Amino acid sequence: MEILTKVHAHNLVAWAKDKPQVLALSADLTSSTEIDLFKNVYPERFISFGLAEQNMMSAAGGLAREGFLPFIHTFAVFIYRRAFDQLIDSVAYPNLPVRMVGFLPGITTPGGITHQAIEDVALLRAVPNMTILEVGDVTDIESVLKVSENIPGPIYFRMLRGEVPRLFAKDEPFIFNQARVLCEGTDITLISSGICTEEAIRATAVLKRMGVSIQHMHVSTLKPFTDPQIPAACAKAKIGVITMENHTIVGGVGSAVAEIMAENAIAKPLKRIGLKDTFAHGASRPYLMREYELDALALVKTVEKLLGHELDITETDLKAVRLEAVHSTAKAEAL
């Protein structure tokens, strides 16, 4: 598996080369959000606001009104928890092209509840004019800015940093509002997003060998959520549907799929893998995914519940978990 670091940093610098209207905004987390490279290459297009996220959000709205394309960079929690009022009034309501790049989505950080964005999708799905994009690998990150070019209004990115794997072919960038079909099947439809797709891949090959026919789909566009492939895949599932997300099961991908199934009268069992209406404590990502049942083994257990019998699959049967160096120069987990 190819592993790269600072993918967003290099992608933003290359993409913005011939776009003088692109600005990078920071709230005292410049290196932690990988825009120190942008600052060094385009110092005249970099603005630091210090620890003032609300001011940064309002200023971004003003800059967008003047024809600039501002990219806010901070930890995801500070975008929607700390500056939600400014996000609504200064950006979303006037439908301005402000790009909000949120790092440390869900439990990708050991920082505990103050740094874990576990309900961001639920809140921002409810905001009119908002587009939500979530990356799951290197290819997603490398293509997300290109995808955003033709999207009007504000965009919220759930961004990954540190060591990021390439799960999808380099020459197959993600397409806006279109799920990636990773494998075909008719027993169970599995819809995953973000880092949960990597965990799902650890299990799907084993499940297929055990005779479970799985349709696995990775979604990178969380709003809008109108890809016709989703209801079609849910409808053809003989046994049921599973969603898997790095987020609370309330208001995220699981809720979006439930809404689509209800609206299309798809009467199939739905199991949602995610944080079960709980906060998470601080620890490494693999530990938290195991502790809160967001990992490959949790998927196996969920499949067993739908099937009504055990498959006798253990952790040793699954593909090895990918471990990252804590507090490395890639800032895999360090704040």
C-alpha positions as CSV (number, residue, x, y, z in Angstrom):
1,M,0.0,0.0,0.0
2,E,1.4,3.4,-1.0
3,I,1.6,5.8,2.0
4,L,2.1,9.5,1.5
5,T,2.4,12.5,3.9
6,K,1.3,16.1,3.7
7,V,-0.8,15.3,0.7
8,H,-3.2,18.3,1.1
9,A,-0.2,20.7,1.5
10,H,1.3,19.8,-1.8
11,N,-2.0,19.5,-3.6
12,L,-3.1,23.0,-2.5
13,V,0.2,24.6,-3.5
14,A,0.1,23.0,-7.0
15,W,-3.6,23.6,-7.6
16,A,-3.5,27.3,-6.5
17,K,-0.4,28.1,-8.7
18,D,-2.5,29.8,-11.4
19,K,-5.3,31.0,-9.1
20,P,-4.2,34.3,-7.5
21,Q,-7.7,34.6,-5.9
22,V,-7.0,31.6,-3.6
23,L,-6.1,32.6,-0.1
24,A,-5.1,30.3,2.8
25,L,-6.4,31.4,6.3
26,S,-5.0,30.0,9.5
27,A,-6.0,30.3,13.2
28,D,-2.7,29.6,14.9
29,L,-2.5,26.0,13.5
30,T,-0.5,26.6,10.4
31,S,1.9,23.7,10.6
32,S,-0.8,21.4,12.2
33,T,-3.0,21.9,9.2
34,E,-0.3,21.6,6.6
35,I,-0.4,25.1,5.2
36,D,3.1,26.1,6.3
37,L,4.1,25.1,2.8
38,F,1.5,27.4,1.2
39,K,2.7,30.2,3.5
40,N,6.3,29.7,2.3
41,V,5.4,29.5,-1.4
42,Y,2.7,32.2,-1.5
43,P,3.4,34.5,1.6
44,E,1.3,37.3,0.1
45,R,-1.7,35.0,-0.1
46,F,-1.5,33.7,3.5
47,I,-3.3,35.3,6.5
48,S,-2.9,34.3,10.1
49,F,-5.7,35.3,12.4
50,G,-4.3,33.8,15.6
51,L,-6.7,32.1,18.1
52,A,-9.8,33.9,16.6
53,E,-11.8,31.4,14.6
54,Q,-15.0,33.5,14.7
55,N,-13.2,36.5,13.3
56,M,-11.5,34.3,10.7
57,M,-14.9,33.0,9.5
58,S,-16.4,36.4,9.2
59,A,-13.3,37.8,7.4
60,A,-13.5,34.8,5.0
61,G,-17.1,35.9,4.1
62,G,-15.9,39.4,3.5
63,L,-13.0,38.3,1.4
64,A,-15.3,36.0,-0.7
65,R,-17.6,39.0,-1.3
66,E,-14.5,40.9,-2.8
67,G,-13.8,38.1,-5.3
68,F,-11.3,36.0,-3.3
69,L,-11.5,32.3,-2.7
70,P,-10.6,31.9,0.9
71,F,-9.6,28.5,2.3
72,I,-10.0,28.3,6.1
73,H,-7.7,25.9,7.8
74,T,-8.1,24.7,11.3
75,F,-9.2,21.7,13.3
76,A,-12.7,20.7,12.3
77,V,-14.2,21.2,15.8
78,F,-13.2,24.9,15.7
79,I,-15.0,25.4,12.4
80,Y,-18.5,24.4,13.5
81,R,-18.4,24.5,17.3
82,R,-16.6,27.8,17.8
83,A,-17.7,29.7,14.8
84,F,-21.1,28.3,14.0
85,D,-22.9,31.6,14.3
86,Q,-20.5,33.4,12.0
87,L,-20.6,30.4,9.6
88,I,-24.3,30.8,9.3
89,D,-24.6,34.6,9.1
90,S,-21.4,35.5,7.2
91,V,-21.0,32.5,4.9
92,A,-23.9,30.1,4.5
93,Y,-26.8,32.6,4.4
94,P,-25.2,34.8,1.7
95,N,-24.1,31.5,0.0
96,L,-20.4,32.6,-0.4
97,P,-17.6,30.5,-1.8
98,V,-15.7,30.0,1.4
99,R,-13.8,26.7,1.7
100,M,-13.6,25.3,5.2
101,V,-10.8,22.6,5.6
102,G,-11.4,20.7,8.8
103,F,-8.7,18.5,10.1
104,L,-8.9,15.7,12.8
105,P,-12.4,14.5,11.8
106,G,-14.0,12.1,14.2
107,I,-11.6,9.9,16.2
108,T,-8.5,10.6,14.2
109,T,-6.9,12.4,17.2
110,P,-6.1,11.4,20.8
111,G,-7.1,14.9,21.9
112,G,-10.4,13.8,23.4
113,I,-13.8,15.5,23.1
114,T,-12.3,19.1,22.7
115,H,-10.6,18.1,19.5
116,Q,-12.7,15.2,18.1
117,A,-15.3,16.4,15.5
118,I,-17.9,13.6,16.0
119,E,-21.1,15.6,15.2
120,D,-19.9,18.0,12.5
121,V,-21.6,16.2,9.6
122,A,-24.9,16.2,11.5
123,L,-24.8,19.9,12.2
124,L,-23.6,21.0,8.8
125,R,-25.9,18.8,6.8
126,A,-28.7,20.9,8.4
127,V,-27.2,24.1,7.1
128,P,-28.7,25.4,3.8
129,N,-26.3,26.0,0.9
130,M,-23.6,23.8,2.5
131,T,-21.7,21.1,0.6
132,I,-19.8,18.5,2.6
133,L,-16.9,16.5,1.1
134,E,-15.0,13.8,3.0
135,V,-11.7,12.3,1.9
136,G,-10.8,8.7,2.5
137,D,-7.4,8.3,0.9
138,V,-4.6,10.0,-1.1
139,T,-6.5,9.9,-4.3
140,D,-9.5,11.6,-2.7
141,I,-7.3,14.3,-1.3
142,E,-5.5,14.8,-4.7
143,S,-8.8,15.2,-6.5
144,V,-11.0,17.1,-4.0
145,L,-9.9,20.6,-4.9
146,K,-10.5,19.9,-8.6
147,V,-13.9,18.6,-7.7
148,S,-14.7,21.7,-5.7
149,E,-14.0,24.2,-8.5
150,N,-17.5,24.0,-10.0
151,I,-19.4,23.9,-6.7
152,P,-21.0,27.2,-5.8
153,G,-21.4,28.4,-2.2
154,P,-19.6,27.2,0.9
155,I,-17.8,23.8,1.1
156,Y,-16.8,21.9,4.3
157,F,-14.0,19.4,3.8
158,R,-13.3,16.6,6.3
159,M,-9.6,16.4,5.7
160,L,-6.9,13.9,6.6
161,R,-3.3,14.6,7.5
162,G,-0.2,12.7,8.5
163,E,0.4,9.3,6.9
164,V,-2.5,8.7,4.4
165,P,-2.8,5.5,2.3
166,R,-3.8,5.3,-1.4
167,L,-6.8,3.0,-1.5
168,F,-8.0,4.0,-5.0
169,A,-6.3,4.1,-8.3
170,K,-4.4,7.4,-8.9
171,D,-6.0,7.9,-12.3
172,E,-9.5,7.4,-10.9
173,P,-10.4,10.6,-9.0
174,F,-13.6,10.7,-7.1
175,I,-16.6,12.2,-8.9
176,F,-18.9,14.7,-7.2
177,N,-22.0,13.1,-5.7
178,Q,-21.1,9.7,-7.0
179,A,-20.1,6.7,-4.9
180,R,-17.1,4.5,-5.7
181,V,-18.2,0.9,-6.2
182,L,-15.4,-1.1,-4.6
183,C,-17.0,-4.5,-5.0
184,E,-20.2,-6.0,-6.3
185,G,-22.6,-8.1,-4.4
186,T,-26.3,-8.9,-3.7
187,D,-26.5,-10.1,0.0
188,I,-25.5,-6.9,1.8
189,T,-24.9,-3.4,0.7
190,L,-22.1,-1.7,2.7
191,I,-21.7,2.1,2.5
192,S,-18.6,3.6,4.1
193,S,-16.9,6.9,4.3
194,G,-13.6,8.4,5.4
195,I,-11.2,6.3,7.4
196,C,-13.9,3.6,7.9
197,T,-13.4,2.6,4.2
198,E,-9.9,1.4,4.9
199,E,-11.2,-0.7,7.9
200,A,-14.0,-2.1,5.7
201,I,-11.5,-3.2,3.1
202,R,-9.7,-5.2,5.8
203,A,-12.8,-7.3,6.2
204,T,-14.7,-7.5,2.9
205,A,-12.3,-9.9,1.2
206,V,-12.6,-12.3,4.1
207,L,-16.4,-12.0,4.2
208,K,-16.5,-12.7,0.5
209,R,-14.4,-15.9,1.0
210,M,-17.0,-16.9,3.6
211,G,-19.7,-16.7,1.0
212,V,-21.2,-13.3,1.8
213,S,-21.9,-11.3,-1.3
214,I,-21.2,-7.7,-0.5
215,Q,-21.8,-4.5,-2.5
216,H,-19.2,-2.1,-1.0
217,M,-19.5,1.6,-1.8
218,H,-17.3,4.4,-0.6
219,V,-18.9,7.9,-0.5
220,S,-17.0,11.1,-0.5
221,T,-19.9,13.5,-1.1
222,L,-22.0,13.7,2.1
223,K,-24.1,16.6,1.0
224,P,-25.8,16.6,-1.4
225,F,-26.5,12.9,-1.0
226,T,-28.6,12.2,-4.1
227,D,-26.5,9.6,-6.0
228,P,-29.1,7.3,-7.6
229,Q,-26.6,4.4,-7.0
230,I,-27.3,4.5,-3.3
231,P,-31.1,3.6,-3.3
232,A,-30.5,1.2,-6.1
233,A,-27.8,-0.7,-4.1
234,C,-29.9,-0.6,-1.0
235,A,-33.0,-2.0,-2.9
236,K,-31.1,-5.0,-4.3
237,A,-29.6,-6.1,-1.0
238,K,-31.2,-9.4,-0.1
239,I,-30.3,-9.4,3.6
240,G,-29.7,-5.8,4.6
241,V,-27.7,-2.5,4.5
242,I,-24.8,-1.4,6.7
243,T,-23.3,2.1,7.0
244,M,-19.9,2.7,8.5
245,E,-18.6,6.2,9.4
246,N,-16.1,8.0,11.6
247,H,-18.9,10.0,13.2
248,T,-21.8,9.6,15.6
249,I,-24.6,7.4,14.1
250,V,-27.0,10.4,14.7
251,G,-27.2,12.7,11.7
252,G,-24.3,11.4,9.6
253,V,-24.1,8.9,6.7
254,G,-26.2,6.4,8.5
255,S,-29.0,8.9,8.9
256,A,-28.7,10.0,5.3
257,V,-29.0,6.5,4.0
258,A,-32.0,5.9,6.3
259,E,-33.7,9.0,4.9
260,I,-33.1,7.7,1.3
261,M,-34.4,4.2,2.2
262,A,-37.5,5.7,3.8
263,E,-38.1,8.1,0.9
264,N,-37.8,5.3,-1.6
265,A,-39.9,2.8,0.4
266,I,-36.9,0.4,0.7
267,A,-37.9,-2.0,3.4
268,K,-34.6,-3.6,4.4
269,P,-32.8,-3.9,7.7
270,L,-30.3,-1.1,8.3
271,K,-27.3,-1.4,10.7
272,R,-25.3,1.8,11.4
273,I,-21.6,1.5,12.5
274,G,-20.3,4.6,14.2
275,L,-20.1,6.3,17.6
276,K,-23.3,5.2,19.3
277,D,-24.5,8.5,20.8
278,T,-21.4,8.8,22.9
279,F,-18.3,10.9,23.3
280,A,-15.0,9.2,22.9
281,H,-12.0,9.5,25.2
282,G,-8.4,10.2,24.0
283,A,-6.3,7.4,22.7
284,S,-4.7,6.1,19.4
285,R,-6.9,5.8,16.4
286,P,-6.7,1.9,16.2
287,Y,-7.5,1.7,19.9
288,L,-10.5,4.0,19.6
289,M,-11.8,2.3,16.5
290,R,-11.7,-1.0,18.4
291,E,-13.1,0.4,21.7
292,Y,-16.0,2.1,20.0
293,E,-16.6,-0.6,17.4
294,L,-15.8,1.3,14.2
295,D,-13.2,-1.2,12.9
296,A,-13.1,-4.2,10.6
297,L,-14.1,-6.7,13.4
298,A,-17.1,-4.5,14.2
299,L,-18.1,-4.9,10.6
300,V,-17.8,-8.7,10.8
301,K,-20.0,-8.7,13.9
302,T,-22.6,-6.5,12.2
303,V,-22.7,-8.8,9.2
304,E,-23.1,-11.8,11.5
305,K,-26.1,-10.1,13.2
306,L,-27.8,-9.6,9.8
307,L,-27.1,-13.1,8.7
308,G,-28.3,-14.6,12.0
309,H,-25.2,-16.8,12.6
310,E,-21.5,-16.5,13.4
311,L,-18.8,-16.7,10.7
312,D,-16.0,-17.5,13.1
313,I,-13.8,-14.7,11.7
314,T,-11.1,-13.4,14.1
315,E,-8.7,-10.5,14.0
316,T,-6.0,-12.8,12.7
317,D,-8.2,-13.6,9.6
318,L,-8.4,-9.9,8.7
319,K,-5.9,-7.9,6.8
320,A,-3.3,-6.4,9.2
321,V,-4.3,-3.0,10.7
322,R,-2.1,-0.1,9.5
323,L,-0.3,1.5,12.4
324,E,1.1,5.0,12.4
325,A,3.9,6.4,14.4
326,V,2.6,8.5,17.2
327,H,3.9,12.1,17.4
328,S,5.9,11.6,14.2
329,T,7.0,14.5,11.9
330,A,4.0,13.6,9.8
331,K,1.8,14.6,12.8
332,A,-0.3,11.4,12.5
333,E,-1.8,11.9,15.9
334,A,0.0,14.8,17.6
335,L,-2.0,18.0,18.0
